[in-house]
């Protein structure tokens, strides 16, 4: 008999059986994490999605992540936007000089959104589309809007507010 098969007493399990059980528990945890959007968003509450107001001071806010520049105003096309996955934000410019920020994670099954095109923020995982103006759902399967993230413009630099 090998070490994996030796029983040391009544009710004792083999090492192989214990490892198989631990693997099954791990698989169940991974599968549970892949649930649909019926259980709720689990994300942070949405913050105001109004236009960014140029300022010279720190406006404070719920999405504070420092005043590090995320992009420049020339990086964000009018009527479009840019996905900044490393910062977890999508910045859009629905009309000239109006900049908005949204969470870069789709509310359907938590995939990162992939691009901004045709006036919508697009998630290519399952085809959801969101408005560049207010993050509302334009095409499902998502049923909840993208949460807003406060951004500000100082000069030509866009950062979290």
Buried (B, 14 or more C-beta within 10 A) or exposed (E): EEEEEEEEEEEEEBEEEEEEEEEEEEEEEEEEEEEEBEEEBEEEEBBEBEBBEEEEEEBEBBBEBEBEBBBEBEBBEEEBBBBBEEBBBBBBBBEEEBBBBBBBBBBBBBBBBBBBEEBBBBBEBEEBBBBBBBBEBBEEBBEBBBBBBBBBBBEEBBBBB
